[in-house]
Amino acid sequence: MGIRPYALMLYDGVLYTKYRSKKKSLFLLRSCTLIKKCGVQQSIKLEAVNLIINKQNPYDVEEHIAEIYDREETTVEDVELITELLIRHQCRNVLEPFCGTGRILLPIAKLGVTIVGMDGAKMMLNRLEEKLDAEPESVKNNVSIIHSELMSYSWPAGFDAVILGGNFFFEFASLEEQQKILNKAYHSVKKGGYIFISSDSIEKELPDYWCNVGVENRAFPSGVCKDGAELKAYSKPVYVDRTKKIWKAERRLEVYENNKLTKEYSWEIQKHPIGYSEIIDMINMFDLEIIESWGDIKTRKPFSTGDDKAALWLRKK
């Protein structure tokens, strides 16, 4: 295959061998059977206890979801801010957990920055790999991809920066899970390195629009894809604790081809919509300092009490 080892790396107590072929790069995780290489579809077996509450990755239910995600998630303001920060602070080696289809990852790779993207949704990573195939070798060679369930997986370490973007906190079921993710990011970034966080913010208690228990509404991902397939997604809250901000829902997805229902999926989901004060409390658990914070990325307005979005640039002391 023309693949040869060229580096050994100890990341977060786990020994990796890094390989490079003529066109691609990959990581081989020595403590379990992991191989994930750009452009090659392979599988992962993690020998770890999975304690996460949400058993179904909502982005990995059906192959058309990645296409609809790309069509709906077109924000560029956060990408512009992240790339500016990476350039300003001379970050050359970046980790992006929950990288999805590469909305943030690809612009970073085009800067000439080496970036490792990780995600638990194989179908999202498949679409990222399709995009990479269209990029020049200079961009491809900057990217490595790891497919794994990231709550259980031991993240690589030694990075100049870790990007936690795209409102990622709202994908998790509890404050404990959110704390675990920040802990992993903290141990992945080197001393003096940086962590970027962006998140919606809900303080105090869940607002009314989260609390319509028993009422089913259309939800993401819904839409018509290029091949004519139509996705209709629904969400029905089944339990809400407004004070503790715990929200549970039943989700279902219908796939129509030629106007006929051909596939149907259902799963349960739990979320803990985090608030800015909770994010700050988590940051204070670690040896991190806030360099900058914003309440509006587009205008670069500093965060102030009452803002419903927050972005932070942190440095590991």
C-alpha positions as CSV (number, residue, x, y, z in Angstrom):
1,M,0.0,0.0,0.0
2,G,3.0,2.3,0.2
3,I,2.2,3.2,3.8
4,R,5.1,3.6,6.3
5,P,5.4,4.6,9.9
6,Y,7.1,7.9,10.5
7,A,6.4,8.9,14.1
8,L,5.5,7.5,17.5
9,M,3.4,9.7,19.7
10,L,2.2,9.4,23.3
11,Y,-1.2,11.1,23.5
12,D,-3.1,11.2,26.8
13,G,-1.3,8.0,28.0
14,V,-2.0,6.1,24.8
15,L,0.7,5.1,22.3
16,Y,0.0,5.9,18.6
17,T,1.9,5.2,15.5
18,K,1.4,7.8,12.8
19,Y,1.7,6.6,9.2
20,R,1.8,8.4,5.9
21,S,1.2,7.1,2.4
22,K,1.8,9.0,-0.8
23,K,-1.5,10.8,-0.5
24,K,-3.0,10.1,3.0
25,S,-2.2,10.0,6.6
26,L,-3.7,7.9,9.4
27,F,-3.4,7.2,13.1
28,L,-3.2,3.6,14.4
29,L,-4.2,3.4,18.0
30,R,-2.1,0.7,19.6
31,S,-4.4,0.0,22.6
32,C,-7.4,-1.1,20.5
33,T,-8.4,-1.7,16.9
34,L,-8.6,1.7,15.4
35,I,-7.7,2.7,11.9
36,K,-9.3,5.7,10.2
37,K,-7.8,7.2,7.1
38,C,-9.0,9.9,4.8
39,G,-10.8,8.4,1.9
40,V,-10.9,4.8,3.3
41,Q,-13.9,3.5,5.1
42,Q,-12.9,1.3,8.0
43,S,-14.3,0.6,11.4
44,I,-13.4,1.1,15.0
45,K,-13.8,-1.2,18.0
46,L,-13.2,0.6,21.3
47,E,-12.7,-1.5,24.4
48,A,-14.1,1.0,26.9
49,V,-17.3,1.2,29.0
50,N,-19.8,3.4,27.4
51,L,-21.6,5.4,30.1
52,I,-23.2,8.1,27.9
53,I,-27.0,8.6,28.2
54,N,-27.8,9.1,24.5
55,K,-27.1,5.8,22.8
56,Q,-27.9,7.1,19.2
57,N,-25.8,9.7,17.5
58,P,-28.5,11.8,15.8
59,Y,-26.2,12.7,13.0
60,D,-25.5,9.1,12.2
61,V,-29.1,7.8,11.7
62,E,-29.3,8.1,7.9
63,E,-26.9,8.9,5.1
64,H,-28.8,11.9,3.8
65,I,-28.5,13.8,7.1
66,A,-25.0,15.0,6.3
67,E,-26.2,16.7,3.1
68,I,-29.0,18.5,4.9
69,Y,-26.6,19.5,7.6
70,D,-24.3,21.1,5.1
71,R,-27.2,23.0,3.5
72,E,-28.5,24.4,6.8
73,E,-25.3,25.0,8.7
74,T,-23.6,27.7,6.6
75,T,-22.4,30.1,9.4
76,V,-19.0,31.6,8.6
77,E,-18.6,34.2,11.3
78,D,-17.3,31.7,13.8
79,V,-15.0,30.2,11.2
80,E,-13.6,33.6,10.5
81,L,-13.0,34.3,14.2
82,I,-11.4,30.9,14.8
83,T,-9.0,31.3,11.9
84,E,-8.0,34.8,13.0
85,L,-7.3,33.5,16.5
86,L,-5.2,30.6,15.3
87,I,-3.1,32.9,13.1
88,R,-2.7,35.5,15.8
89,H,-1.6,33.0,18.4
90,Q,0.5,31.0,15.9
91,C,-1.3,27.7,16.4
92,R,0.1,25.1,14.0
93,N,-1.3,21.9,15.4
94,V,-5.0,21.8,16.1
95,L,-7.6,19.2,17.3
96,E,-11.3,19.6,16.4
97,P,-13.6,17.1,18.2
98,F,-17.1,16.8,16.7
99,C,-15.7,18.1,13.4
100,G,-18.7,16.8,11.4
101,T,-18.5,17.4,7.7
102,G,-15.7,19.9,8.0
103,R,-17.3,23.3,8.2
104,I,-14.6,24.5,10.5
105,L,-11.9,21.9,9.8
106,L,-11.4,22.6,6.1
107,P,-10.8,26.3,6.4
108,I,-8.3,25.6,9.1
109,A,-6.5,23.0,6.9
110,K,-6.4,25.6,4.1
111,L,-4.4,27.9,6.4
112,G,-1.6,25.3,6.2
113,V,-2.4,24.2,9.8
114,T,-2.2,20.5,10.7
115,I,-5.5,19.5,12.1
116,V,-7.0,16.2,13.5
117,G,-10.7,15.9,13.2
118,M,-12.7,13.6,15.4
119,D,-16.4,12.6,15.3
120,G,-18.7,9.8,16.3
121,A,-20.9,10.1,13.2
122,K,-19.4,8.0,10.4
123,M,-21.8,9.4,7.8
124,M,-20.7,12.9,8.6
125,L,-17.1,11.9,8.2
126,N,-17.8,10.2,4.9
127,R,-19.1,13.5,3.6
128,L,-16.0,15.2,4.9
129,E,-13.8,12.7,3.1
130,E,-15.7,13.4,-0.1
131,K,-14.9,17.1,0.3
132,L,-11.2,16.3,1.0
133,D,-11.0,14.3,-2.2
134,A,-11.7,17.5,-4.1
135,E,-9.0,19.4,-2.3
136,P,-5.3,19.7,-3.4
137,E,-2.7,17.5,-1.8
138,S,-1.4,20.5,0.2
139,V,-4.7,20.6,2.0
140,K,-5.3,16.8,2.3
141,N,-1.9,16.3,3.9
142,N,-2.8,18.7,6.7
143,V,-5.8,16.5,7.8
144,S,-6.1,13.3,9.8
145,I,-9.5,11.9,10.8
146,I,-10.5,9.8,13.8
147,H,-13.9,8.1,13.9
148,S,-14.9,7.3,17.5
149,E,-17.4,7.7,20.2
150,L,-15.7,10.6,21.9
151,M,-17.0,10.3,25.4
152,S,-15.2,6.9,25.8
153,Y,-12.3,7.5,23.4
154,S,-8.9,8.7,24.8
155,W,-8.3,11.9,22.9
156,P,-4.8,12.6,21.4
157,A,-2.8,15.3,23.2
158,G,-0.1,17.9,22.7
159,F,-2.0,20.4,20.5
160,D,-1.6,24.1,20.2
161,A,-5.4,24.5,20.2
162,V,-8.6,22.5,20.6
163,I,-11.7,23.8,18.9
164,L,-15.0,23.1,20.6
165,G,-17.4,24.8,18.2
166,G,-20.8,24.5,16.7
167,N,-22.8,24.7,19.9
168,F,-21.4,21.3,20.8
169,F,-22.4,21.5,24.5
170,F,-26.1,21.3,23.6
171,E,-25.5,17.8,22.2
172,F,-24.9,16.4,25.7
173,A,-27.4,14.9,28.2
174,S,-26.0,16.3,31.4
175,L,-23.6,18.7,33.1
176,E,-21.4,15.8,34.0
177,E,-21.0,14.8,30.3
178,Q,-20.2,18.4,29.4
179,Q,-17.6,18.6,32.2
180,K,-16.0,15.4,30.9
181,I,-15.7,16.8,27.4
182,L,-14.0,20.0,28.7
183,N,-11.7,17.8,30.8
184,K,-10.7,15.8,27.7
185,A,-10.0,19.1,25.8
186,Y,-7.9,20.4,28.7
187,H,-5.7,17.3,28.6
188,S,-5.4,17.4,24.8
189,V,-4.0,20.9,24.7
190,K,-0.4,21.6,25.6
191,K,0.6,24.0,28.4
192,G,0.3,27.5,27.0
193,G,-2.1,26.3,24.3
194,Y,-5.7,27.4,23.6
195,I,-9.2,26.1,23.7
196,F,-12.0,27.7,21.7
197,I,-15.6,27.3,23.0
198,S,-18.8,28.4,21.3
199,S,-22.3,27.7,22.8
200,D,-25.8,28.9,23.1
201,S,-26.6,29.9,26.7
202,I,-29.7,29.3,28.7
203,E,-29.4,30.6,32.3
204,K,-31.6,29.8,35.3
205,E,-34.4,27.6,33.8
206,L,-35.7,26.3,30.5
207,P,-37.9,28.8,28.6
208,D,-41.4,27.9,27.6
209,Y,-40.5,26.9,24.0
210,W,-38.5,23.9,25.4
211,C,-41.4,22.8,27.6
212,N,-44.2,21.6,25.3
213,V,-44.4,18.1,26.6
214,G,-46.3,15.7,24.4
215,V,-46.4,18.1,21.4
216,E,-44.7,16.8,18.3
217,N,-43.1,19.3,15.9
218,R,-41.0,19.1,12.8
219,A,-37.3,19.2,13.5
220,F,-33.8,18.9,12.0
221,P,-33.0,17.2,9.6
222,S,-35.9,17.8,7.3
223,G,-35.7,18.6,3.6
224,V,-35.3,17.3,0.0
225,C,-31.9,16.0,-1.1
226,K,-30.2,16.1,-4.5
227,D,-31.2,12.5,-5.3
228,G,-34.9,13.3,-4.6
229,A,-35.1,11.7,-1.2
230,E,-37.1,13.7,1.3
231,L,-36.5,13.6,5.0
232,K,-39.1,14.4,7.5
233,A,-37.9,14.6,11.1
234,Y,-40.0,15.1,14.2
235,S,-39.3,15.8,17.9
236,K,-41.7,15.3,20.8
237,P,-40.6,16.3,24.3
238,V,-41.6,13.7,26.9
239,Y,-40.0,15.0,30.1
240,V,-38.8,18.4,31.2
241,D,-37.2,19.6,34.4
242,R,-37.1,23.3,34.0
243,T,-35.0,24.1,37.0
244,K,-32.3,21.4,36.4
245,K,-32.6,22.1,32.7
246,I,-33.0,18.4,31.7
247,W,-35.0,17.9,28.5
248,K,-35.9,14.5,27.0
249,A,-37.6,13.8,23.7
250,E,-38.7,11.1,21.4
251,R,-37.2,11.6,17.9
252,R,-38.3,10.0,14.6
253,L,-37.2,10.3,11.0
254,E,-39.1,9.3,7.9
255,V,-37.4,8.9,4.5
256,Y,-39.5,9.2,1.3
257,E,-38.4,8.1,-2.1
258,N,-40.6,8.7,-5.1
259,N,-43.2,10.0,-2.6
260,K,-43.3,6.7,-0.8
261,L,-42.2,6.1,2.8
262,T,-39.2,3.8,2.5
263,K,-37.4,4.1,5.8
264,E,-38.4,5.1,9.3
265,Y,-36.2,5.5,12.4
266,S,-36.9,6.4,16.0
267,W,-34.7,7.1,19.1
268,E,-34.7,8.9,22.4
269,I,-32.6,11.9,23.2
270,Q,-31.7,13.9,26.3
271,K,-30.2,17.4,26.5
272,H,-28.8,19.7,29.2
273,P,-29.0,23.2,27.7
274,I,-26.0,24.9,29.4
275,G,-25.8,28.5,30.6
276,Y,-22.8,30.9,30.6
277,S,-22.4,30.7,34.3
278,E,-22.2,26.9,34.2
279,I,-19.5,27.2,31.5
280,I,-17.5,29.6,33.7
281,D,-17.9,27.2,36.7
282,M,-16.4,24.4,34.5
283,I,-13.6,26.5,33.3
284,N,-12.7,27.4,36.9
285,M,-12.3,23.7,37.6
286,F,-9.2,23.7,35.4
287,D,-6.0,25.7,35.2
288,L,-7.4,27.9,32.4
289,E,-7.7,31.6,31.9
290,I,-10.2,33.5,29.8
291,I,-8.3,35.6,27.2
292,E,-11.4,36.9,25.4
293,S,-15.2,36.2,25.4
294,W,-17.9,37.3,23.0
295,G,-21.7,37.5,23.2
296,D,-22.0,38.1,19.5
297,I,-19.4,36.6,17.2
298,K,-20.5,38.5,14.1
299,T,-20.0,42.0,15.7
300,R,-17.3,40.7,18.1
301,K,-19.3,42.3,21.0
302,P,-17.9,41.2,24.4
303,F,-20.2,38.8,26.4
304,S,-22.5,40.5,28.8
305,T,-25.2,39.1,31.2
306,G,-28.3,38.2,29.3
307,D,-26.6,37.2,26.0
308,D,-28.0,34.0,24.6
309,K,-24.8,33.0,22.9
310,A,-21.2,32.8,24.2
311,A,-17.8,32.2,22.7
312,L,-14.6,32.0,24.7
313,W,-10.9,31.8,23.9
314,L,-9.0,30.1,26.8
315,R,-5.4,29.6,27.5
316,K,-4.0,26.7,29.5
317,K,-1.6,28.0,32.2
